[in-house]
Amino acid sequence: MLTVQAAVWYHAANVAQSAAAQGAAAGAVRNAGNSAASARAQQVIDESGADGSATVSGGFAEVAVQVTINVPHLVPFFPDTVTVAASEARERFVPEDQR
């Protein structure tokens, strides 16, 4: 049972990492807002069948996505959740003479 619990936790960590990275990438696209990042992260979570949520923050220069996945318990003493964060610099147009 310990091996199965470790595999479930590892899967949840992978889902959280993927959702955070893809959400940050979606939010970094020029003229995309935090809502695009949140929607993409939640879509990855939902498609994987996981129970979790995404929180997006960031300003003009950067977008940050934090994903928390609830981990089902088979054995005690394992963490209840997995939390992963990812950030990306926002794309922006810089005129040729200012580069």
All heavy atoms as an XYZ file, in Angstrom:
708
protein
N       0.824     -1.190      0.000
C       0.000      0.000      0.000
C       0.872      1.260      0.000
O       0.479      2.268     -0.567
C      -0.939      0.000      1.214
C      -2.027     -1.060      1.161
S      -3.042     -0.991     -0.311
C      -4.065      0.381      0.040
N       2.016      1.170      0.639
C       2.915      2.316      0.680
C       3.408      2.672     -0.723
O       3.494      3.847     -1.079
C       4.093      2.019      1.605
C       5.015      3.178      1.923
C       4.258      4.285      2.629
C       6.170      2.699      2.787
N       3.693      1.670     -1.522
C       4.140      1.904     -2.899
C       3.035      2.553     -3.730
O       3.289      3.477     -4.508
C       4.577      0.578     -3.555
O       5.601     -0.008     -2.752
C       5.079      0.794     -4.955
N       1.815      2.088     -3.567
C       0.689      2.663     -4.293
C       0.470      4.111     -3.860
O       0.242      4.993     -4.703
C      -0.586      1.817     -4.096
C      -1.787      2.499     -4.716
C      -0.399      0.435     -4.684
N       0.553      4.387     -2.559
C       0.394      5.756     -2.068
C       1.482      6.660     -2.631
O       1.207      7.792     -3.032
C       0.426      5.799     -0.539
C       0.260      7.200      0.033
C      -1.115      7.775     -0.209
O      -2.087      7.234      0.258
N      -1.200      8.873     -0.940
N       2.706      6.171     -2.676
C       3.798      6.964     -3.240
C       3.550      7.246     -4.718
O       3.810      8.359     -5.198
C       5.124      6.236     -3.051
N       3.033      6.274     -5.454
C       2.734      6.471     -6.874
C       1.608      7.488     -7.063
O       1.674      8.332     -7.970
C       2.361      5.140     -7.522
N       0.587      7.440     -6.219
C      -0.518      8.405     -6.301
C      -0.002      9.812     -6.002
O      -0.342     10.776     -6.694
C      -1.664      8.011     -5.325
C      -2.676      9.124     -5.174
C      -2.330      6.737     -5.797
N       0.842      9.945     -4.995
C       1.406     11.246     -4.650
C       2.288     11.764     -5.787
O       2.232     12.938     -6.148
C       2.210     11.143     -3.353
C       2.669     12.485     -2.859
C       1.987     13.333     -2.046
C       3.892     13.139     -3.181
N       2.715     14.473     -1.841
C       3.896     14.380     -2.524
C       4.990     12.789     -3.958
C       4.942     15.276     -2.625
C       6.043     13.691     -4.060
C       6.013     14.907     -3.391
N       3.101     10.886     -6.369
C       3.975     11.271     -7.475
C       3.155     11.722     -8.684
O       3.494     12.704     -9.342
C       4.885     10.090     -7.840
C       5.878     10.397     -8.926
C       6.983     11.199     -8.682
C       5.706      9.888    -10.212
C       7.895     11.489     -9.683
C       6.611     10.167    -11.218
C       7.711     10.968    -10.943
O       8.602     11.258    -11.939
N       2.071     11.032     -8.967
C       1.192     11.426    -10.070
C       0.584     12.803     -9.810
O       0.531     13.650    -10.706
C       0.091     10.390    -10.283
C      -0.931     10.800    -11.300
N      -0.643     10.888    -12.636
C      -2.216     11.181    -11.168
C      -1.718     11.298    -13.293
N      -2.700     11.480    -12.422
N       0.140     13.039     -8.593
C      -0.424     14.347     -8.235
C       0.624     15.445     -8.389
O       0.316     16.541     -8.865
C      -0.966     14.325     -6.811
N       1.859     15.163     -8.021
C       2.932     16.145     -8.179
C       3.185     16.447     -9.654
O       3.419     17.605    -10.030
C       4.207     15.642     -7.509
N       3.135     15.425    -10.496
C       3.324     15.634    -11.935
C       2.182     16.452    -12.533
O       2.407     17.319    -13.382
C       3.450     14.304    -12.667
C       4.811     13.683    -12.488
O       5.786     14.368    -12.232
N       4.874     12.374    -12.622
N       0.961     16.171    -12.127
C      -0.192     16.934    -12.615
C      -0.059     18.395    -12.182
O      -0.279     19.312    -12.982
C      -1.517     16.329    -12.101
C      -2.682     17.274    -12.366
C      -1.761     14.979    -12.734
N       0.322     18.617    -10.934
C       0.474     19.981    -10.431
C       1.572     20.727    -11.197
O       1.389     21.892    -11.574
C       0.790     19.968     -8.941
N       2.677     20.062    -11.461
C       3.774     20.694    -12.193
C       3.354     21.045    -13.615
O       3.616     22.141    -14.110
C       5.003     19.781    -12.222
C       6.172     20.361    -12.992
C       6.698     21.637    -12.369
O       6.834     21.733    -11.148
N       6.995     22.630    -13.178
N       2.685     20.124    -14.265
C       2.232     20.360    -15.633
C       1.213     21.497    -15.694
O       1.287     22.374    -16.564
C       1.628     19.083    -16.213
O       1.156     19.296    -17.512
N       0.257     21.490    -14.786
C      -0.773     22.528    -14.768
C      -0.168     23.897    -14.488
O      -0.539     24.890    -15.127
C      -1.845     22.200    -13.737
N       0.760     23.976    -13.553
C       1.386     25.257    -13.228
C       2.205     25.775    -14.414
O       2.118     26.958    -14.767
C       2.265     25.123    -11.993
N       2.977     24.904    -15.036
C       3.816     25.321    -16.160
C       2.971     25.754    -17.360
O       3.238     26.793    -17.982
C       4.759     24.189    -16.556
N       1.948     24.971    -17.691
C       1.109     25.322    -18.832
C       0.274     26.570    -18.556
O       0.036     27.384    -19.457
C       0.214     24.146    -19.213
C       0.993     23.004    -19.838
C       0.092     21.920    -20.366
O      -0.960     22.191    -20.926
N       0.507     20.676    -20.178
N      -0.176     26.738    -17.332
C      -0.910     27.946    -16.970
C      -0.036     29.180    -17.066
O      -0.460     30.211    -17.596
N       1.189     29.092    -16.570
C       2.106     30.225    -16.644
C       2.441     30.559    -18.094
O       2.503     31.726    -18.473
C       3.379     29.934    -15.859
N       2.629     29.536    -18.917
C       2.924     29.772    -20.333
C       1.745     30.438    -21.038
O       1.930     31.339    -21.859
C       3.282     28.457    -21.016
N       0.533     30.025    -20.715
C      -0.652     30.630    -21.331
C      -0.820     32.081    -20.883
O      -1.232     32.930    -21.674
C      -1.902     29.833    -20.972
N      -0.507     32.369    -19.654
C      -0.633     33.735    -19.152
C       0.478     34.657    -19.607
O       0.335     35.879    -19.568
N       1.598     34.097    -20.048
C       2.733     34.909    -20.481
C       2.579     35.435    -21.900
O       3.281     36.358    -22.302
C       4.018     34.094    -20.373
N       1.673     34.869    -22.671
C       1.466     35.304    -24.050
C       1.038     36.765    -24.070
O       0.243     37.197    -23.235
C       0.413     34.409    -24.743
C       0.081     34.916    -26.134
C       0.893     32.976    -24.792
N       1.551     37.486    -25.035
C       1.243     38.923    -25.132
C      -0.268     39.141    -25.187
O      -0.980     38.477    -25.927
C       1.909     39.504    -26.372
C       1.759     41.002    -26.460
C       2.662     41.555    -27.533
N       2.486     42.994    -27.583
C       2.257     43.661    -28.690
N       2.189     43.035    -29.839
N       2.102     44.955    -28.650
N      -0.745     40.072    -24.403
C      -2.151     40.467    -24.290
C      -3.041     39.406    -23.648
O      -4.261     39.538    -23.670
C      -2.730     40.887    -25.648
C      -2.065     42.125    -26.192
O      -1.630     42.982    -25.440
N      -1.969     42.211    -27.502
N      -2.473     38.348    -23.109
C      -3.260     37.369    -22.350
C      -3.261     37.816    -20.890
O      -2.259     38.298    -20.385
C      -2.671     35.973    -22.467
N      -4.349     37.648    -20.244
C      -4.437     38.066    -18.849
C      -4.281     36.906    -17.889
O      -4.035     35.765    -18.287
N      -4.451     37.236    -16.622
C      -4.380     36.200    -15.598
C      -5.496     35.173    -15.756
O      -5.352     34.028    -15.355
C      -4.430     36.826    -14.210
C      -3.159     37.547    -13.861
O      -2.161     37.465    -14.569
N      -3.178     38.267    -12.761
N      -6.603     35.587    -16.350
C      -7.711     34.649    -16.538
C      -7.336     33.543    -17.518
O      -7.775     32.405    -17.362
C      -8.966     35.378    -17.013
O      -8.725     36.022    -18.247
N      -6.520     33.846    -18.519
C      -6.064     32.813    -19.459
C      -5.172     31.807    -18.750
O      -5.261     30.598    -19.000
C      -5.319     33.443    -20.629
N      -4.326     32.292    -17.864
C      -3.446     31.403    -17.101
C      -4.254     30.504    -16.179
O      -4.022     29.293    -16.105
C      -2.450     32.227    -16.287
N      -5.230     31.084    -15.495
C      -6.067     30.312    -14.581
C      -6.890     29.269    -15.331
O      -7.006     28.115    -14.895
C      -6.983     31.257    -13.817
O      -7.827     30.540    -12.952
N      -7.454     29.665    -16.469
C      -8.280     28.744    -17.248
C      -7.469     27.567    -17.761
O      -7.921     26.418    -17.710
C      -8.928     29.475    -18.412
N      -6.252     27.828    -18.246
C      -5.427     26.733    -18.775
C      -4.981     25.795    -17.656
O      -5.010     24.572    -17.820
C      -4.218     27.288    -19.523
C      -3.324     26.225    -20.090
C      -4.038     25.358    -21.107
N      -3.185     24.266    -21.529
C      -3.613     23.054    -21.825
N      -4.904     22.781    -21.802
N      -2.784     22.111    -22.166
N      -4.581     26.342    -16.529
C      -4.164     25.497    -15.411
C      -5.322     24.630    -14.928
O      -5.155     23.427    -14.696
C      -3.623     26.355    -14.271
N      -6.505     25.216    -14.813
C      -7.671     24.450    -14.365
C      -8.062     23.398    -15.389
O      -8.496     22.302    -15.035
C      -8.842     25.383    -14.067
C      -9.953     24.718    -13.293
C      -9.510     24.222    -11.927
O      -8.899     24.955    -11.153
N      -9.801     22.973    -11.626
N      -7.894     23.701    -16.675
C      -8.196     22.729    -17.720
C      -7.288     21.504    -17.601
O      -7.753     20.370    -17.717
C      -8.028     23.367    -19.102
C      -8.324     22.432    -20.246
C      -8.058     23.074    -21.605
O      -7.445     24.143    -21.694
N      -8.511     22.423    -22.647
N      -6.012     21.721    -17.345
C      -5.077     20.597    -17.181
C      -5.460     19.769    -15.964
O      -5.447     18.537    -16.008
C      -3.621     21.104    -17.076
C      -2.670     19.977    -16.717
C      -3.198     21.772    -18.371
N      -5.823     20.441    -14.875
C      -6.232     19.723    -13.662
C      -7.472     18.881    -13.944
O      -7.527     17.700    -13.592
C      -6.495     20.716    -12.514
C      -5.198     21.389    -12.080
C      -7.157     20.014    -11.329
C      -5.398     22.583    -11.165
N      -8.464     19.481    -14.593
C      -9.715     18.779    -14.880
C      -9.510     17.610    -15.837
O     -10.093     16.542    -15.657
C     -10.755     19.736    -15.453
C     -11.205     20.786    -14.446
O     -10.985     20.577    -13.229
O     -11.750     21.811    -14.884
N      -8.687     17.798    -16.868
C      -8.441     16.734    -17.836
C      -7.716     15.537    -17.218
O      -7.874     14.415    -17.684
C      -7.642     17.263    -19.021
C      -8.436     18.147    -19.947
C      -7.607     18.762    -21.058
O      -6.362     18.592    -21.063
O      -8.196     19.409    -21.936
N      -6.941     15.785    -16.181
C      -6.218     14.693    -15.535
C      -7.087     13.939    -14.531
O      -6.707     12.881    -14.052
C      -4.979     15.225    -14.814
O      -5.372     15.970    -13.686
N      -8.244     14.513    -14.200
C      -9.127     13.879    -13.236
C      -8.747     14.157    -11.800
O      -9.259     13.521    -10.883
N      -7.845     15.098    -11.592
C      -7.394     15.426    -10.235
C      -8.366     16.389     -9.567
O      -9.165     17.055    -10.213
C      -6.002     16.034    -10.284
N      -8.272     16.447     -8.246
C      -9.057     17.382     -7.450
C      -8.107     18.479     -6.993
O      -7.251     18.243     -6.140
C      -9.661     16.656     -6.243
C     -10.410     17.596     -5.317
O     -10.890     18.645     -5.788
O     -10.504     17.272     -4.116
N      -8.220     19.655     -7.595
C      -7.296     20.719     -7.233
C      -7.762     22.065     -7.709
O      -8.830     22.207     -8.296
N      -6.907     23.063     -7.455
C      -7.229     24.431     -7.842
C      -5.956     25.164     -8.221
O      -4.853     24.756     -7.858
C      -7.924     25.155     -6.691
O      -7.054     25.228     -5.584
N      -6.152     26.262     -8.942
C      -5.029     27.089     -9.379
C      -5.247     28.519     -8.919
O      -6.360     29.036     -8.967
C      -4.900     27.042    -10.890
N      -4.167     29.159     -8.493
C      -4.179     30.558     -8.093
C      -3.168     31.297     -8.957
O      -2.029     30.852     -9.082
C      -3.790     30.711     -6.609
O      -4.658     29.902     -5.822
C      -3.880     32.148     -6.165
N      -3.596     32.407     -9.545
C      -2.727     33.172    -10.444
C      -2.461     34.538     -9.837
O      -3.368     35.194     -9.325
C      -3.372     33.319    -11.832
C      -2.486     34.127    -12.758
C      -3.669     31.956    -12.427
N      -1.214     34.960     -9.915
C      -0.838     36.301     -9.481
C       0.199     36.837    -10.452
O       0.714     36.110    -11.292
C      -0.281     36.269     -8.056
O       0.886     35.474     -8.008
N       0.489     38.063    -10.336
C       1.503     38.652    -11.198
C       1.074     40.005    -11.674
O      -0.092     40.382    -11.604
N       2.034     40.714    -12.181
C       1.770     42.060    -12.636
C       2.141     42.233    -14.091
O       1.945     41.340    -14.910
N       2.718     43.386    -14.390
C       3.047     43.751    -15.761
C       4.147     42.864    -16.338
O       4.100     42.490    -17.507
C       3.483     45.216    -15.795
C       3.974     45.658    -17.132
C       3.094     45.872    -18.179
C       5.326     45.848    -17.361
C       3.547     46.270    -19.426
C       5.786     46.252    -18.593
C       4.894     46.464    -19.631
N       5.141     42.521    -15.546
C       6.324     41.839    -16.067
C       6.285     40.319    -15.940
O       7.024     39.625    -16.644
C       7.574     42.358    -15.358
N       5.460     39.777    -15.064
C       5.527     38.346    -14.795
C       4.155     37.803    -14.413
O       3.333     38.506    -13.851
C       6.513     38.097    -13.647
C       6.717     36.651    -13.299
C       7.718     36.477    -12.173
O       7.353     36.737    -11.013
O       8.854     36.091    -12.469
N       3.946     36.529    -14.725
C       2.743     35.826    -14.280
C       3.209     34.616    -13.466
O       4.159     33.939    -13.838
C       1.844     35.400    -15.466
C       2.556     34.458    -16.399
C       0.556     34.785    -14.968
N       2.560     34.388    -12.336
C       2.893     33.256    -11.475
C       1.633     32.435    -11.225
O       0.571     32.991    -10.950
C       3.470     33.746    -10.151
N       1.766     31.130    -11.336
C       0.645     30.216    -11.130
C       1.021     29.238    -10.030
O       2.081     28.602    -10.088
C       0.302     29.453    -12.430
C      -0.848     28.499    -12.193
C      -0.028     30.416    -13.556
N       0.152     29.106     -9.040
C       0.349     28.137     -7.963
C      -0.802     27.134     -8.032
O      -1.970     27.520     -8.005
C       0.370     28.820     -6.609
C       0.615     27.854     -5.474
C       0.793     28.571     -4.151
O       0.994     29.776     -4.088
N       0.702     27.813     -3.078
N      -0.451     25.865     -8.127
C      -1.445     24.803     -8.248
C      -1.370     23.913     -7.017
O      -0.287     23.495     -6.607
C      -1.205     23.959     -9.524
C      -2.136     22.774     -9.579
C      -1.374     24.824    -10.761
N      -2.527     23.633     -6.440
C      -2.626     22.735     -5.296
C      -3.529     21.569     -5.681
O      -4.658     21.774     -6.114
C      -3.199     23.461     -4.073
O      -2.346     24.563     -3.756
C      -3.294     22.531     -2.875
N      -3.012     20.356     -5.523
C      -3.748     19.132     -5.833
C      -3.972     18.368     -4.536
O      -3.030     18.164     -3.757
C      -2.969     18.235     -6.824
C      -2.658     18.970     -8.122
C      -3.720     16.935     -7.080
C      -3.846     19.255     -8.979
N      -5.207     17.948     -4.289
C      -5.521     17.119     -3.127
C      -5.168     15.668     -3.448
O      -5.559     15.149     -4.491
C      -7.005     17.232     -2.779
C      -7.380     18.648     -2.414
O      -6.646     19.320     -1.705
N      -8.493     19.112     -2.907
N      -4.447     15.035     -2.548
C      -3.973     13.667     -2.757
C      -4.850     12.698     -1.969
O      -5.002     12.852     -0.755
C      -2.503     13.511     -2.307
C      -2.007     12.103     -2.556
C      -1.622     14.530     -3.004
N      -5.431     11.694     -2.639
C      -6.209     10.676     -1.918
C      -5.300      9.878     -0.963
O      -4.139      9.625     -1.279
C      -6.744      9.764     -3.021
C      -6.576     10.519     -4.287
C      -5.455     11.469     -4.078
N      -5.843      9.506      0.188
C      -5.058      8.773      1.190
C      -5.354      7.282      1.163
O      -6.510      6.866      1.190
C      -5.369      9.304      2.591
C      -4.571     10.499      2.938
N      -3.289     10.430      3.404
C      -4.861     11.809      2.860
C      -2.828     11.639      3.613
N      -3.781     12.505      3.277
N      -4.289      6.500      1.115
C      -4.386      5.054      1.282
C      -3.706      4.631      2.579
O      -4.110      3.661      3.198
C      -3.736      4.338      0.096
C      -4.337      4.654     -1.279
C      -3.501      4.033     -2.377
C      -5.768      4.176     -1.348
N      -2.645      5.344      2.930
C      -1.929      5.098      4.187
C      -1.744      6.435      4.894
O      -1.691      7.482      4.256
C      -0.555      4.422      3.939
C      -0.718      3.046      3.349
C       0.333      5.269      3.056
N      -1.641      6.411      6.223
C      -1.472      7.665      6.962
C      -0.059      8.237      6.800
O       0.834      7.570      6.287
C      -1.742      7.255      8.408
C      -1.456      5.805      8.460
C      -1.780      5.264      7.108
N       0.106      9.457      7.239
C       1.389     10.159      7.316
C       1.909     10.674      5.971
O       3.035     11.111      5.888
C       2.467      9.309      8.003
C       2.044      8.781      9.334
C       1.910      7.416      9.540
C       1.734      9.644     10.367
C       1.511      6.920     10.758
C       1.322      9.156     11.596
C       1.216      7.796     11.795
N       1.122     10.616      4.926
C       1.498     11.250      3.667
C       0.853     12.629      3.632
O      -0.211     12.833      4.220
C       1.027     10.418      2.468
C       2.086      9.543      1.887
C       2.403      8.331      2.466
C       2.794      9.931      0.752
C       3.384      7.521      1.936
C       3.772      9.129      0.214
C       4.073      7.916      0.806
N       1.456     13.574      2.929
C       0.856     14.911      2.846
C      -0.529     14.871      2.190
O      -0.783     14.055      1.310
C       1.836     15.696      1.960
C       3.102     14.917      1.986
C       2.728     13.493      2.234
N      -1.410     15.768      2.639
C      -2.767     15.844      2.089
C      -2.808     16.493      0.718
O      -3.699     16.224     -0.074
C      -3.673     16.657      3.018
C      -3.911     15.959      4.340
O      -3.746     14.729      4.405
O      -4.273     16.655      5.307
N      -1.861     17.396      0.467
C      -1.859     18.135     -0.786
C      -0.449     18.224     -1.371
O       0.541     18.039     -0.661
C      -2.366     19.580     -0.588
O      -1.510     20.247      0.330
C      -3.801     19.605     -0.103
N      -0.416     18.516     -2.653
C       0.829     18.833     -3.349
C       0.650     20.239     -3.911
O      -0.344     20.511     -4.576
C       1.103     17.844     -4.503
C       2.314     18.261     -5.295
C       1.257     16.436     -3.991
N       1.597     21.118     -3.640
C       1.533     22.485     -4.147
C       2.785     22.774     -4.961
O       3.906     22.554     -4.485
C       1.418     23.500     -2.996
O       0.241     23.186     -2.239
C       1.312     24.917     -3.516
N       2.575     23.250     -6.186
C       3.675     23.572     -7.089
C       3.423     24.954     -7.671
O       2.283     25.306     -7.979
C       3.778     22.526     -8.227
C       4.845     22.904     -9.219
C       4.045     21.150     -7.657
N       4.479     25.722     -7.839
C       4.366     27.054     -8.432
C       5.278     27.156     -9.653
O       6.336     26.527     -9.706
C       4.749     28.119     -7.416
N       4.835     27.931    -10.624
C       5.632     28.220    -11.816
C       5.402     29.671    -12.206
O       4.325     30.225    -11.965
C       5.235     27.293    -12.964
N       6.416     30.275    -12.794
C       6.276     31.665    -13.243
C       6.942     31.832    -14.599
O       7.852     31.085    -14.954
C       6.879     32.625    -12.224
O       8.262     32.384    -12.083
N       6.460     32.803    -15.320
C       6.978     33.128    -16.654
C       6.994     34.643    -16.799
O       6.120     35.333    -16.274
C       6.073     32.563    -17.751
C       6.076     31.067    -17.877
C       7.173     30.544    -18.775
O       7.738     31.326    -19.562
O       7.460     29.359    -18.682
N       7.969     35.126    -17.555
C       7.987     36.545    -17.909
C       6.933     36.785    -18.987
O       6.757     35.962    -19.883
C       9.362     36.937    -18.416
N       6.213     37.861    -18.872
C       5.196     38.193    -19.871
C       5.868     38.679    -21.153
O       6.844     39.421    -21.110
C       4.256     39.270    -19.352
C       3.383     38.801    -18.214
C       2.223     39.756    -18.028
N       1.510     39.505    -16.792
C       0.421     38.758    -16.707
N      -0.060     38.185    -17.772
N      -0.184     38.589    -15.544
N       5.315     38.244    -22.277
C       5.807     38.725    -23.564
C       5.402     40.182    -23.732
O       4.299     40.576    -23.360
C       5.197     37.913    -24.704
C       5.637     36.477    -24.728
C       4.960     35.690    -25.840
O       4.084     36.235    -26.535
O       5.310     34.521    -26.005
N       6.276     40.949    -24.306
C       5.948     42.349    -24.566
C       6.710     42.800    -25.800
O       7.771     42.277    -26.121
C       6.265     43.246    -23.381
C       7.712     43.256    -22.986
C       7.921     44.022    -21.683
N       9.307     43.973    -21.298
C      10.190     44.923    -21.583
N       9.829     46.008    -22.214
N      11.444     44.813    -21.215
N       6.150     43.765    -26.467
C       6.767     44.309    -27.667
C       7.781     45.369    -27.284
O       7.476     46.275    -26.512
C       5.705     44.915    -28.591
C       6.284     45.578    -29.800
C       6.780     44.830    -30.850
C       6.356     46.951    -29.870
C       7.330     45.428    -31.955
C       6.900     47.575    -30.989
C       7.392     46.807    -32.026
N       8.987     45.227    -27.810
C      10.024     46.228    -27.593
C      10.459     46.724    -28.968
O      10.936     45.942    -29.792
C      11.233     45.621    -26.842
C      12.323     46.670    -26.666
C      10.804     45.067    -25.499
N      10.275     48.004    -29.247
C      10.671     48.536    -30.546
C      12.159     48.312    -30.820
O      12.973     48.243    -29.886
C      10.368     50.035    -30.449
C       9.356     50.138    -29.364
C       9.667     49.028    -28.406
N      12.487     48.202    -32.086
C      13.873     47.910    -32.495
C      14.874     48.883    -31.907
O      15.941     48.487    -31.443
C      13.955     47.925    -34.026
C      15.305     47.534    -34.566
C      15.645     46.069    -34.357
O      14.730     45.233    -34.428
O      16.823     45.758    -34.126
N      14.555     50.162    -31.899
C      15.518     51.159    -31.416
C      15.679     51.142    -29.890
O      16.586     51.766    -29.367
C      15.110     52.558    -31.878
C      13.742     52.973    -31.358
O      12.975     52.090    -30.946
O      13.459     54.189    -31.372
N      14.852     50.403    -29.175
C      14.970     50.321    -27.709
C      15.561     49.004    -27.248
O      15.673     48.768    -26.049
C      13.590     50.515    -27.084
C      13.032     51.882    -27.300
C      11.645     52.036    -26.698
O      11.158     51.152    -26.010
N      11.022     53.177    -26.942
N      15.959     48.162    -28.166
C      16.545     46.871    -27.767
C      17.997     47.001    -27.446
O      18.739     47.754    -27.842
C      16.361     45.847    -28.880
C      14.932     45.506    -29.081
C      14.785     44.431    -30.098
N      13.383     44.439    -30.535
C      12.923     43.737    -31.523
N      13.715     42.953    -32.199
N      11.670     43.789    -31.849
